[in-house]
Amino acid sequence: MIGRKFLGWLVGYVRVRSQTPFPEKMVNILVANDIGMWDIIVGDGWLEFSTDVFSYRKSWGLHHKTGSSLEVLWRGGLYIWLRTLRRRKLLIAGFFCFWLLVYWLAGFVWTLEISGLETIKEDEFLEFVEEHGLYRGSLHRRLDFDTLESGIIIEFPQIAWAAVERQGTYVKITVVEKEPVPKEIDTPIDIVAAYDGIISAIMVLQGRPLVEPGMTVVVGDVLIAGYREGENVVHASGNVKATVYLEGYGECALAETEFIPTGNTQVQKFIEFGERRLLISGRKPKYELYNTEESSTDIRWNSWLPVQLVERTYTEIEAVTTEYSPEEARRLAEERALISLHLQTYTDAELLKKEIKDITLEHEDIFRVKVYLELEVNIGIEDGHEGGN
């Protein structure tokens, strides 16, 4: 049977359906006449089987002995496929053109990833590698990655190591920047203001105080200055407290509508030539409400013909309306005003005074609240570095 199936695949086979009142008798007659059969299905008044083209020709006429009919459902096999293909020269040409196109496109860089940049601007880095021939759409066989790695280290002195790796059409540039040079220990350190405020208290352990209680300071003002004394360096050290004033605003309507994603998304893809776009896949969704987001990949062939692959994502959203009582709306407005003050910024703040003012207008459905805070905060930090004293 395996030999018959292989022969059928090689020279061609047909799937046959026979309408017959005696399916078992039909099978016996075909087998007795050396008709190769496989994948036989017997039903009530019908029979289906596969056979090679030579056996099918032999079987023609045998079905009359049982008063049956034969119907070819489909044809298959290598020979039949090749014969069909020979009649479709455009299909063959398209097949080979497709693979030639794939082979040609595989010679370009389509994805460029850069990792490790910290102090260097990515746009500046991309401009440099593009000048050396590496960009999305460039031919990778024309690139000298070793020379590019050396050029990156020379062009950007803050880079200690660089590697350019390629996998197919994907190129990744990995860089490691040098550790920042630590501050010289013989440079005096100042204590400066981290926030605006009015000085309320100052305690100097080392250095020269430049402010006193009652003075107004802004961010960056020097509070305690470090200095040199001969060959010795005196770093500023101490604690400076100031009174700071904050104002926050919050509002809440009696009925608020929030747009929540449903989780349904649909994607369209375009090829963009300059200002023209050609849709290549997807369609605009029939969502009632949705958000759109676009991302693009530069696949230009050369510098004078910019081509981009644009992907537009539609995210379905639904409107959910929540109603509040006047008491709930006012409480939420107050909470939002407090959140707007960013109290977490002042981790060691001491609350001196808090005032809540309702500024809602008459006959208005939106409750508005202002919150005023008076805080005492340790505002001194070392020469602009994070962390207090």
C-alpha positions as CSV (number, residue, x, y, z in Angstrom):
1,M,0.0,0.0,0.0
2,I,2.9,2.4,0.8
3,G,4.3,1.7,-2.6
4,R,1.0,2.5,-4.3
5,K,0.7,5.8,-2.4
6,F,4.3,6.8,-3.3
7,L,3.6,5.9,-6.9
8,G,0.4,8.0,-6.8
9,W,2.3,11.0,-5.3
10,L,4.9,10.6,-8.0
11,V,2.8,10.1,-11.2
12,G,-0.4,11.6,-9.9
13,Y,-3.4,10.5,-8.0
14,V,-7.1,11.2,-7.9
15,R,-9.6,11.3,-5.1
16,V,-12.8,9.5,-6.3
17,R,-16.3,9.4,-4.9
18,S,-18.7,6.7,-6.0
19,Q,-22.4,6.7,-5.5
20,T,-23.2,3.0,-5.2
21,P,-25.9,0.9,-3.5
22,F,-23.3,-1.8,-2.8
23,P,-20.1,-0.1,-1.5
24,E,-18.5,-3.3,-0.3
25,K,-19.1,-5.1,-3.6
26,M,-17.6,-2.1,-5.4
27,V,-14.4,-2.4,-3.3
28,N,-14.1,-6.1,-4.0
29,I,-14.5,-5.7,-7.7
30,L,-11.8,-2.9,-7.8
31,V,-9.4,-4.9,-5.6
32,A,-9.9,-8.0,-7.7
33,N,-8.9,-6.0,-10.8
34,D,-5.7,-4.9,-9.1
35,I,-6.9,-1.3,-8.6
36,G,-4.7,0.3,-6.0
37,M,-6.8,2.0,-3.3
38,W,-6.0,3.9,-0.1
39,D,-7.7,6.2,2.4
40,I,-11.0,4.3,1.8
41,I,-14.2,5.7,3.4
42,V,-17.4,3.7,3.1
43,G,-20.8,5.3,3.8
44,D,-24.4,4.5,3.4
45,G,-24.8,4.4,-0.4
46,W,-21.4,6.0,-1.2
47,L,-17.7,5.3,-1.3
48,E,-14.6,7.5,-1.4
49,F,-11.0,6.4,-2.1
50,S,-7.7,7.6,-3.5
51,T,-6.0,5.8,-6.4
52,D,-3.1,6.5,-8.8
53,V,-4.0,7.8,-12.3
54,F,-3.2,4.4,-14.0
55,S,-5.5,2.5,-11.7
56,Y,-8.2,5.1,-12.2
57,R,-8.1,4.5,-16.0
58,K,-8.3,0.7,-15.5
59,S,-11.3,1.2,-13.1
60,W,-13.3,3.1,-15.6
61,G,-16.1,0.9,-16.8
62,L,-15.9,-1.5,-13.8
63,H,-18.4,0.7,-11.8
64,H,-21.1,-0.2,-14.3
65,K,-21.1,-3.8,-12.9
66,T,-22.6,-2.5,-9.7
67,G,-24.7,0.3,-11.1
68,S,-22.4,2.9,-9.6
69,S,-21.1,6.3,-10.7
70,L,-17.6,7.7,-10.4
71,E,-16.8,11.3,-9.7
72,V,-13.3,12.8,-9.4
73,L,-13.2,15.2,-6.3
74,W,-9.6,16.4,-6.9
75,R,-6.3,15.5,-8.4
76,G,-2.8,15.7,-6.9
77,G,0.7,14.4,-7.1
78,L,4.0,15.7,-8.4
79,Y,3.4,15.1,-12.0
80,I,0.0,16.8,-12.1
81,W,1.4,19.7,-10.1
82,L,4.3,20.1,-12.5
83,R,2.0,19.8,-15.5
84,T,-0.3,22.5,-14.1
85,L,2.7,24.7,-13.3
86,R,4.0,24.4,-16.8
87,R,0.8,25.9,-18.1
88,R,1.2,28.9,-15.8
89,K,4.5,30.5,-16.8
90,L,3.7,33.7,-15.1
91,L,3.3,31.8,-11.8
92,I,6.7,30.2,-12.2
93,A,8.3,33.6,-13.1
94,G,6.6,35.2,-10.1
95,F,7.8,32.4,-7.8
96,F,11.5,32.8,-8.8
97,C,11.1,36.6,-8.8
98,F,9.8,36.4,-5.3
99,W,12.8,34.5,-4.0
100,L,15.2,36.7,-5.9
101,L,13.6,39.7,-4.2
102,V,13.9,38.0,-0.8
103,Y,17.5,37.3,-1.5
104,W,18.1,40.8,-2.6
105,L,16.3,42.4,0.4
106,A,18.3,40.1,2.8
107,G,21.4,42.1,1.8
108,F,20.1,45.3,3.5
109,V,20.1,46.4,7.1
110,W,16.4,46.7,8.1
111,T,16.7,46.8,11.9
112,L,19.3,48.9,13.7
113,E,19.5,48.8,17.5
114,I,21.8,50.8,19.8
115,S,22.3,50.0,23.5
116,G,24.5,51.4,26.2
117,L,24.2,55.1,25.5
118,E,23.9,57.1,28.7
119,T,25.5,60.6,28.3
120,I,25.7,60.6,24.5
121,K,22.6,61.7,22.5
122,E,21.2,59.0,20.3
123,D,20.6,61.4,17.4
124,E,24.2,62.5,17.5
125,F,25.4,58.9,17.6
126,L,23.1,57.8,14.7
127,E,24.3,60.8,12.6
128,F,27.9,59.6,13.0
129,V,27.2,55.9,12.1
130,E,25.1,57.1,9.1
131,E,28.0,59.1,7.8
132,H,30.0,55.9,7.9
133,G,27.3,54.1,5.8
134,L,25.3,52.3,8.5
135,Y,21.6,53.1,8.5
136,R,18.3,51.3,7.9
137,G,18.3,50.4,4.2
138,S,22.1,50.2,3.8
139,L,23.9,47.3,2.1
140,H,25.7,45.4,4.9
141,R,28.2,43.8,2.5
142,R,29.7,47.3,1.9
143,L,30.2,47.9,5.6
144,D,33.5,47.5,7.5
145,F,32.4,46.8,11.1
146,D,35.9,46.8,12.5
147,T,36.6,50.2,11.1
148,L,33.3,51.5,12.4
149,E,34.0,50.2,15.9
150,S,37.4,52.0,15.9
151,G,35.8,55.2,14.5
152,I,33.1,55.2,17.3
153,I,35.8,55.0,20.0
154,I,37.8,57.8,18.4
155,E,34.8,60.1,17.7
156,F,33.4,59.7,21.2
157,P,36.1,59.7,23.9
158,Q,33.6,58.9,26.6
159,I,33.1,55.5,25.1
160,A,35.4,52.8,26.5
161,W,34.3,49.9,24.3
162,A,32.1,49.4,21.2
163,A,30.9,46.3,19.3
164,V,28.9,46.1,16.0
165,E,27.2,42.7,15.5
166,R,25.1,41.6,12.5
167,Q,22.5,38.7,12.3
168,G,20.9,38.7,8.9
169,T,19.2,42.0,8.4
170,Y,19.6,43.0,12.1
171,V,22.5,45.1,13.3
172,K,23.1,45.8,17.0
173,I,25.7,48.4,18.2
174,T,26.6,47.9,21.9
175,V,28.7,50.5,23.6
176,V,30.1,50.9,27.2
177,E,30.7,54.4,28.4
178,K,33.6,55.2,30.7
179,E,32.9,55.7,34.4
180,P,32.6,59.4,35.3
181,V,35.8,60.9,36.8
182,P,35.2,61.3,40.5
183,K,35.3,64.8,41.9
184,E,38.8,65.8,43.0
185,I,39.1,65.6,46.8
186,D,41.0,69.0,46.9
187,T,38.0,70.8,45.4
188,P,35.9,72.6,48.1
189,I,32.4,71.3,48.4
190,D,29.5,73.9,49.0
191,I,26.1,73.4,50.5
192,V,23.5,74.8,48.1
193,A,19.7,75.2,48.2
194,A,17.6,72.4,46.8
195,Y,14.3,74.3,47.1
196,D,13.1,77.9,47.2
197,G,12.3,79.2,50.7
198,I,12.9,81.5,53.6
199,I,15.8,80.5,55.9
200,S,14.5,79.5,59.3
201,A,17.6,78.0,60.9
202,I,21.2,77.3,60.1
203,M,23.8,75.2,61.8
204,V,27.4,75.3,60.4
205,L,29.8,72.6,61.2
206,Q,32.4,73.6,58.6
207,G,32.6,76.3,56.0
208,R,31.5,79.9,55.7
209,P,27.7,80.7,56.1
210,L,26.4,82.9,53.4
211,V,22.8,83.1,54.6
212,E,21.0,83.8,57.9
213,P,17.5,83.3,59.2
214,G,14.9,85.4,57.4
215,M,16.7,85.5,54.1
216,T,14.9,84.3,50.9
217,V,16.8,81.8,48.7
218,V,16.1,80.1,45.4
219,V,17.3,76.7,44.1
220,G,21.0,76.7,43.6
221,D,22.0,79.5,46.0
222,V,25.1,78.7,48.0
223,L,24.1,78.5,51.7
224,I,27.4,77.3,53.2
225,A,30.6,77.8,51.2
226,G,33.7,75.5,51.3
227,Y,37.1,77.2,51.0
228,R,40.9,76.7,50.9
229,E,43.1,77.5,53.8
230,G,46.7,77.3,52.5
231,E,47.1,73.7,51.3
232,N,44.1,72.5,53.3
233,V,40.7,72.2,51.9
234,V,37.7,72.9,54.1
235,H,34.4,71.3,52.8
236,A,31.1,72.9,53.8
237,S,29.1,70.9,56.3
238,G,26.0,71.7,58.2
239,N,22.2,71.8,58.3
240,V,20.0,74.5,56.8
241,K,16.3,74.6,57.3
242,A,13.9,76.9,55.5
243,T,10.2,77.6,55.4
244,V,8.6,76.7,52.0
245,Y,5.2,77.5,50.7
246,L,3.3,75.2,48.4
247,E,0.0,75.6,46.6
248,G,-2.0,72.8,45.0
249,Y,-5.2,72.7,43.0
250,G,-7.7,69.9,42.4
251,E,-11.1,69.5,40.9
252,C,-13.8,66.9,40.5
253,A,-17.1,66.9,38.6
254,L,-20.3,65.4,39.8
255,A,-20.2,63.1,36.8
256,E,-16.8,62.1,35.3
257,T,-16.3,60.1,32.1
258,E,-13.2,57.9,31.9
259,F,-12.1,56.1,28.7
260,I,-10.9,52.6,29.4
261,P,-9.2,50.2,26.9
262,T,-11.2,47.1,26.2
263,G,-8.2,45.1,25.2
264,N,-9.2,44.9,21.5
265,T,-6.7,46.1,19.0
266,Q,-6.3,46.2,15.2
267,V,-3.2,47.0,13.2
268,Q,-2.8,48.6,9.7
269,K,0.5,48.7,7.9
270,F,1.5,51.2,5.2
271,I,4.4,51.9,3.0
272,E,5.1,55.6,3.0
273,F,6.9,57.3,0.0
274,G,7.4,60.9,1.0
275,E,3.9,62.3,1.6
276,R,2.1,59.3,0.0
277,R,0.9,56.2,1.8
278,L,0.1,52.8,0.4
279,L,-2.0,50.4,2.5
280,I,-0.4,46.9,2.5
281,S,-2.3,45.1,5.3
282,G,-5.2,45.5,7.7
283,R,-8.2,47.8,7.7
284,K,-9.7,50.5,9.7
285,P,-11.7,49.0,12.6
286,K,-15.4,49.5,13.2
287,Y,-14.8,50.5,16.9
288,E,-17.1,53.3,18.1
289,L,-14.3,54.8,20.2
290,Y,-10.6,54.2,19.8
291,N,-7.1,55.6,20.2
292,T,-4.5,55.4,17.5
293,E,-0.7,55.1,17.8
294,E,1.8,55.1,15.0
295,S,5.3,53.8,14.7
296,S,7.6,53.9,11.7
297,T,10.7,52.2,10.5
298,D,13.0,53.8,8.0
299,I,13.6,51.4,5.1
300,R,14.9,53.9,2.6
301,W,16.9,52.6,-0.4
302,N,19.1,55.6,-0.6
303,S,19.4,59.2,0.6
304,W,17.1,60.7,-2.0
305,L,14.2,58.3,-1.8
306,P,12.9,58.1,1.8
307,V,10.7,55.1,2.3
308,Q,9.2,54.1,5.7
309,L,7.2,51.2,6.9
310,V,4.4,52.7,9.1
311,E,2.4,50.6,11.6
312,R,-0.8,52.2,13.0
313,T,-2.4,50.5,16.0
314,Y,-6.1,51.1,16.8
315,T,-7.0,50.4,20.5
316,E,-10.7,50.2,21.3
317,I,-11.8,52.2,24.3
318,E,-15.1,52.5,26.1
319,A,-16.5,55.4,28.0
320,V,-17.3,54.7,31.7
321,T,-19.2,57.5,33.6
322,T,-18.9,57.7,37.4
323,E,-21.3,59.8,39.4
324,Y,-20.4,61.4,42.7
325,S,-22.3,63.0,45.5
326,P,-21.3,66.6,46.3
327,E,-19.5,65.4,49.4
328,E,-17.5,62.7,47.4
329,A,-16.7,65.2,44.7
330,R,-15.3,67.8,47.2
331,R,-13.2,65.1,49.0
332,L,-11.8,63.9,45.6
333,A,-10.9,67.5,44.6
334,E,-9.1,67.9,47.9
335,E,-7.1,64.6,47.4
336,R,-6.1,65.7,43.9
337,A,-4.9,69.0,45.2
338,L,-2.7,67.3,47.7
339,I,-1.4,64.9,45.1
340,S,-0.4,67.9,42.9
341,L,1.8,69.2,45.7
342,H,4.1,66.2,45.3
343,L,4.7,65.9,49.1
344,Q,7.0,62.9,48.5
345,T,9.7,65.4,47.3
346,Y,10.1,66.6,50.9
347,T,10.9,63.4,52.7
348,D,12.0,65.2,55.9
349,A,9.4,68.0,55.8
350,E,7.6,69.2,58.9
351,L,4.1,70.5,58.4
352,L,3.6,73.9,60.0
353,K,0.3,75.0,58.5
354,K,-2.3,73.6,56.2
355,E,-5.2,75.6,54.7
356,I,-7.9,74.2,52.4
357,K,-10.0,76.7,50.4
358,D,-13.1,75.8,48.4
359,I,-13.2,77.9,45.3
360,T,-16.2,76.3,43.6
361,L,-18.3,78.8,41.7
362,E,-22.1,79.0,42.3
363,H,-24.4,76.7,40.3
364,E,-21.3,74.8,39.0
365,D,-21.2,71.0,38.7
366,I,-17.4,71.0,39.2
367,F,-16.0,71.2,42.8
368,R,-12.7,73.1,42.9
369,V,-10.3,73.1,45.9
370,K,-7.0,74.8,46.6
371,V,-4.7,73.6,49.3
372,Y,-2.0,75.8,50.9
373,L,0.9,74.2,52.9
374,E,3.6,75.8,55.0
375,L,6.5,73.4,55.6
376,E,9.9,73.5,57.3
377,V,12.4,71.6,55.1
378,N,16.1,70.8,55.2
379,I,17.0,72.4,51.9
380,G,20.8,72.0,52.0
381,I,22.5,69.5,49.6
382,E,26.2,69.1,48.7
383,D,27.1,71.2,45.7
384,G,24.1,70.2,43.7
385,H,24.4,66.4,44.3
386,E,21.5,64.4,45.6
387,G,21.1,63.9,49.3
388,G,20.8,66.2,52.3
389,N,23.2,66.9,55.2
